[in-house]
Amino acid sequence: MIIGMSLSAFTTLHVILSLVAMLAGIIVMIGMLASVRLGFWAGLFLATAILTSATGYLFPASGLLPSHVVGAISLVALVVAAWAFYSGLAGPRRWLYVIGVTLAVYLDVFVGVVQAFQKLALLHALAPTQTEAPFAIAQLAVLAIFILWGFFALRWFQPEQAAGLFADARH
């Protein structure tokens, strides 16, 4: 039992939180490319991603695992991103938010790829030990996508400028 739930029920909750975090995070990152500050989606992403990372520590473990390290990095990125978002995205807080969100979504997708190769028969057959080329190619492709996405988000996400443009259009 974990927080009053069976291991199976808790795992299901953890997976649902992770999938919602991934979806909301991708929507937030699409918004960044359009220089749109998506308050609801950002809040949903931050909340579910923090819960995903935090609940990962409640699973039974015999010691420090790579998932614990990934979870710690994600939590730091999420706390920084949340602080930057809720304290205003001006100045360096804008790029701290973009980097924090990009890193946290990437790590969630990274873990999703690991889980997919462990749990899906077709992918597991291609890389049973996750040291084979298909696994490495998949992870490198995900990394490349998020590096590029983060780069463009850093350049294009200017919510204070976009807000000024919309304010001018209303007058």
N, C-alpha and C positions, 0 to 999 in steps of 0.2 A: 504494500500500500504506500502510495505517495500522495501526500496532502489529501487523504481520504479517498483516493481513487485506486483502482487496480492498476497495475503496470500497463496493461493494454489500454485502458481508458486514458491514463495520463499520457501515454505515447501518442494516442490519437489527438488529444488536446494540443500537445506540443507540435505535431505535424500540421494541424489546422492553423495554429498561430504562425508557423513558419511560412505556409503557403499564402496566407493573408498578407504577411509582411513582405514576401516577394512580390506579390501582385501590386500592393500599395506602393512599394518602393519603386517598382518599374514605372508606375503612373507618375510618381513624384519626379523621377528622372526624366520622363518625357516632358513634363511641365517645365523642368529646368531648361531643356533645349528650346522651349518656346518662351523662356523668360517669364513664366507664370508661377506665382507663389500659390501652391495648392494647399491651403490651410487644413481642410478636412483630411485629405489624403496624407499629408505630412504627419498630422497627429496620429492617424490610424497606423501609418508605417512605424513611426517612432514607438508607439505603445506596443504594438504586436512584436516588433523586432526586439525590443527590450525584454518583453515577456518570453520570447523564444530563447534568447540567450540566457536569461536567468533560469528558466525551467530546465535547461540542459544540465545544470549543475545538480539537479535533484535526482537524476537517474543513478542507480547503483553503479559504483565504480570502485575498482581496487586500488586506484592511485590516480595520479595526474595523467590525463590522456590528451592527445592532440586536440580533441574537441573542446577541452577545457581552455586551452590556449586560444583557439579560434574564438570561443565565447568571450574570453576576457578582452581580446582585441576589439571584437564587435561592440561590447559594452562600452569601452572607452570611446570608440568612434561615435556611438549613439548618444552618449552623454554630451560630448562636444557638439554634435549636430543639434541636439535638442536645445542646449544652451544658446547656440548661435541663432537658431530659428526663433526661439521665444524671447530673445533679447533684442531682436531686430537684426536684419541681414545687411546692415551697412558696414562698409570697410572690410576688415579681415574676417569678420563673422560670416560674410557671404562665402568666401572660399573655404572656411572651416566647415560650414554647413554642406557645401557641395562635396568636399572630400569625405566628410563623415558619412553622408548618405551613400555616396558611391561605394566606399569601402564596406559599409555594413550590408548593402544589397549584394555586392560581389561575394562577400563571405557567406551570405545565406544561399546564394546560387551555387557557390563552390561546394558547400555541404550537401546541397541538393543533388549535385552531380555525383558526389561520393556515394550518397544513399542510393541513387539510381543504379550505379554500377554494382552496388551490393545487393539490391533487392529485385531488380528487373532481370529476368532470366536471359533475355537476349543480350543485354549489356554485360551481365556477369559472365556470360560465355566468352565475350570478346576480351575481357580483362578480369579474370578471376582473382588476381592478387593486387590489382590496381597499380601494377608496375609496368603493364604492357602499353604499347604504343597507342591504342585507341583511347585509353583513359588519359594519357598524357596529352594527346591531341585535343581531346574534349576540354580538358582543364586549361590548356594554353589558348584555345579559341575563346573560352569564357573570359580569361584574363585579358586578352587582346581587346575584346569587345568593351569591357569595363574601363580599360585604360583610355581607349578612344572616346567612349561615352563621357567619362569624367573630364577629359581634356576639353571636349566641346562644351560641356556643361559649365566648366570654369570660365570659358570665354563668353558664352552666350547668356548665362543666367545673371541678369541685371534687374532684379525685381524693383529696385527703387527707380530706375529709369523707366521701366515699363509702367509702373504706377503713375509716374508723372505724365507719360504720354496719354494714358487713359483719363487722367484728371483733366488734362487740357482739352480732350475731345468732348468732355461733358459740358464745358462752358461755351 
